[in-house]
Amino acid sequence: MSLSENHIRDIVRRVLRRTLGWSEAPASRSQPPARGIALDEAARGPVPRATGVSHRLVAVGADHGGVALKDALKPYLEELGYTSVDCGTHTSDPVDYPDIALAVAEWVSSGRAWRGILIDGAGIGSCMAANKVPGVRAALCYDQATAVNSREHNDANVLTLGAGLIGSALARHIVKTWLETDFGGGRHARRVDKIAAIEQRFSRK
C-alpha cells in the first residue's frame, strides 16, 4: 500500500497535534513529546489522549536482573526534577521481562507518561517487547552517544538499559543525557514518520 504525499502530511499534522498538544497553529516544538498515538483511529478505535500529562512523569520498570538499578535510579530522577511511576518489579524474585516492558510501554503509549525507562540484564529483551506496543520507540543505550542519537535522530520515548552491562554511574549519565536531549526534527522527523507509517500498515493486517 502506497500513501500519497498529502496523506502522509495529514498524518504528520495529526500526530504532532495529538502528541504535543498543539492547536491547529502550533507555536513551537521545543517541548518534548508525550508520544502515545494511533495513526488510524478508525482502524484501532479511540486512544487515550495525553491531556494534561506532565512532561516530567517517567514510567520505570525492571525485571529481577534490573530491580536494584531501577531502585537506585528512582531517587536520581527526583533529583533531576522528574516524577516516576514504578511499574515493578519490587523484589529479586524471578519475573518475565515482557510483562514489565508491556506495563511501562502502555503508560507511554497511552500518554499517561511522557517517557519510559526499562531495565533488565542486557536491555535487549525489554527493548524488543516494548517496541511491539503501538506508538512506542524504545532504544537500548549503553553510552552517551547512543543516548543522544536515540533522542535526536529517532525521537525515542522509552529507554532500555542493561544492568549487567553498565554500572550505576554510567546509567545515571545515560538517563540524564537521554531525558534532556531534544528531538532534532528536520530530516529525522520524516524518517520517524516513516516508522509510524510502517506500524500503521501492519496494524491493519
C-alpha positions as CSV (number, residue, x, y, z in Angstrom):
1,M,0.0,0.0,0.0
2,S,1.4,3.4,-1.0
3,L,0.5,6.6,0.7
4,S,0.1,9.9,-1.2
5,E,2.3,12.8,-0.1
6,N,-0.8,14.8,1.1
7,H,-2.0,11.8,3.1
8,I,1.4,11.5,4.8
9,R,1.5,15.2,5.6
10,D,-2.0,14.9,7.1
11,I,-0.9,12.1,9.3
12,V,2.2,14.1,10.4
13,R,0.0,17.1,11.3
14,R,-2.5,14.9,13.3
15,V,0.4,13.1,15.1
16,L,2.0,16.4,16.1
17,R,-1.3,17.8,17.4
18,R,-2.0,14.8,19.4
19,T,1.4,14.1,20.9
20,L,2.5,17.6,21.6
21,G,-0.9,19.1,22.5
22,W,-0.7,21.6,19.7
23,S,-3.7,23.6,18.4
24,E,-4.2,24.0,14.7
25,A,-1.4,26.5,14.7
26,P,1.4,25.1,16.7
27,A,3.8,27.6,18.3
28,S,6.9,25.6,19.0
29,R,8.4,22.1,19.0
30,S,10.8,22.8,21.8
31,Q,8.7,20.9,24.4
32,P,9.5,17.1,24.4
33,P,6.6,15.0,23.0
34,A,4.5,12.7,25.1
35,R,4.2,10.2,22.4
36,G,1.4,7.6,22.6
37,I,-0.7,7.6,19.4
38,A,-2.6,5.5,17.0
39,L,-2.3,6.8,13.4
40,D,-5.6,5.4,12.3
41,E,-8.4,5.7,14.9
42,A,-10.9,4.2,12.5
43,A,-8.9,1.0,12.4
44,R,-7.8,0.9,16.0
45,G,-10.5,2.7,17.9
46,P,-10.1,5.7,20.2
47,V,-6.8,6.0,22.1
48,P,-6.4,7.8,25.5
49,R,-5.0,11.3,24.9
50,A,-2.1,12.8,26.8
51,T,-4.5,15.5,28.1
52,G,-2.7,17.4,30.8
53,V,0.1,14.8,31.1
54,S,3.1,16.1,32.9
55,H,6.2,16.3,30.8
56,R,8.1,15.3,33.9
57,L,6.4,12.0,34.5
58,V,8.6,8.9,33.7
59,A,7.3,5.3,33.9
60,V,10.1,3.0,35.2
61,G,10.2,-0.8,35.3
62,A,12.7,-3.6,35.7
63,D,12.8,-7.4,35.9
64,H,14.7,-9.1,38.7
65,G,18.0,-8.5,36.9
66,G,17.5,-4.8,36.9
67,V,15.5,-4.1,40.0
68,A,18.5,-2.9,42.0
69,L,19.5,-0.4,39.3
70,K,15.9,0.8,39.0
71,D,15.6,1.4,42.7
72,A,18.9,3.3,42.6
73,L,17.7,5.5,39.6
74,K,14.4,6.5,41.1
75,P,15.8,9.0,43.6
76,Y,18.1,10.3,40.9
77,L,15.1,11.1,38.7
78,E,13.7,13.1,41.6
79,E,17.0,15.0,41.9
80,L,16.6,15.9,38.2
81,G,13.1,17.2,38.8
82,Y,11.1,14.2,37.4
83,T,8.3,12.2,38.9
84,S,8.4,8.5,38.4
85,V,5.8,5.8,38.5
86,D,7.1,2.3,39.4
87,C,5.7,-0.5,37.2
88,G,7.7,-3.2,39.1
89,T,9.2,-5.5,39.9
90,H,9.9,-4.8,43.5
91,T,11.9,-7.9,44.6
92,S,14.7,-10.0,43.2
93,D,12.3,-12.9,42.7
94,P,12.3,-14.0,39.0
95,V,9.8,-12.4,36.7
96,D,9.3,-12.3,32.9
97,Y,10.7,-9.1,31.4
98,P,8.0,-8.8,28.7
99,D,5.4,-8.3,31.4
100,I,7.3,-5.3,32.9
101,A,8.1,-4.0,29.4
102,L,4.4,-4.0,28.5
103,A,3.4,-2.2,31.7
104,V,5.9,0.6,31.1
105,A,5.2,0.8,27.3
106,E,1.4,1.1,27.9
107,W,2.0,4.1,30.2
108,V,3.9,5.8,27.4
109,S,1.7,4.7,24.5
110,S,-1.5,5.8,26.3
111,G,0.1,9.2,27.0
112,R,-0.1,8.8,30.8
113,A,3.7,9.1,31.0
114,W,6.0,11.3,29.0
115,R,8.8,8.8,28.8
116,G,9.7,5.3,30.0
117,I,12.8,3.6,31.3
118,L,13.2,-0.2,31.3
119,I,16.0,-2.2,32.9
120,D,16.9,-5.9,32.6
121,G,20.1,-7.9,32.4
122,A,21.1,-6.8,28.9
123,G,18.3,-4.4,27.9
124,I,17.7,-6.2,24.7
125,G,14.6,-8.3,25.5
126,S,12.8,-5.4,27.2
127,C,13.6,-3.2,24.1
128,M,12.1,-5.8,21.8
129,A,8.9,-6.3,23.9
130,A,8.3,-2.5,24.3
131,N,8.6,-1.9,20.6
132,K,5.7,-4.2,20.0
133,V,3.4,-1.6,21.6
134,P,1.9,1.0,19.2
135,G,3.4,4.4,19.5
136,V,6.5,3.2,21.4
137,R,10.0,3.7,20.1
138,A,12.3,2.0,22.6
139,A,16.1,2.3,22.3
140,L,18.8,0.3,24.1
141,C,21.5,2.8,25.1
142,Y,24.9,2.0,26.7
143,D,26.7,5.3,26.5
144,Q,26.2,9.0,26.0
145,A,26.5,8.7,22.2
146,T,23.7,6.2,21.9
147,A,21.5,8.2,24.3
148,V,21.9,11.4,22.3
149,N,21.4,9.6,18.9
150,S,18.2,7.8,20.0
151,R,16.7,11.1,21.0
152,E,18.0,13.5,18.3
153,H,17.5,11.1,15.4
154,N,14.8,8.6,16.5
155,D,12.7,10.5,19.0
156,A,12.9,7.5,21.3
157,N,10.3,7.6,24.1
158,V,11.4,4.5,26.0
159,L,15.0,4.0,27.2
160,T,16.2,0.4,27.9
161,L,19.3,-0.3,30.0
162,G,21.3,-3.5,30.7
163,A,22.1,-3.7,34.4
164,G,24.6,-6.4,33.7
165,L,26.5,-4.3,31.2
166,I,26.8,-0.9,32.8
167,G,27.3,0.4,36.3
168,S,25.1,2.8,38.2
169,A,27.3,5.9,37.5
170,L,27.1,5.3,33.7
171,A,23.4,4.6,34.0
172,R,22.8,7.9,35.7
173,H,24.8,9.7,33.0
174,I,22.8,8.0,30.2
175,V,19.5,8.7,31.8
176,K,20.2,12.4,32.3
177,T,21.5,12.8,28.8
178,W,18.6,10.9,27.3
179,L,15.9,12.9,29.2
180,E,17.5,16.2,28.4
181,T,18.2,15.7,24.7
182,D,15.6,17.1,22.3
183,F,14.4,15.5,19.1
184,G,16.2,17.1,16.2
185,G,13.3,17.2,13.8
186,G,14.0,18.1,10.2
187,R,15.0,15.1,8.1
188,H,14.8,13.0,11.2
189,A,11.1,13.8,11.6
190,R,10.5,12.4,8.1
191,R,12.2,9.2,9.0
192,V,10.4,8.8,12.3
193,D,7.1,9.4,10.5
194,K,8.0,6.5,8.1
195,I,8.5,4.3,11.2
196,A,5.0,5.2,12.3
197,A,3.7,4.5,8.8
198,I,5.2,1.0,8.9
199,E,3.4,0.4,12.2
200,Q,0.1,1.6,10.8
201,R,0.5,-0.6,7.7
202,F,0.9,-3.8,9.7
203,S,-1.7,-2.9,12.3
204,R,-4.3,-3.3,9.5
205,K,-3.4,-6.9,8.7
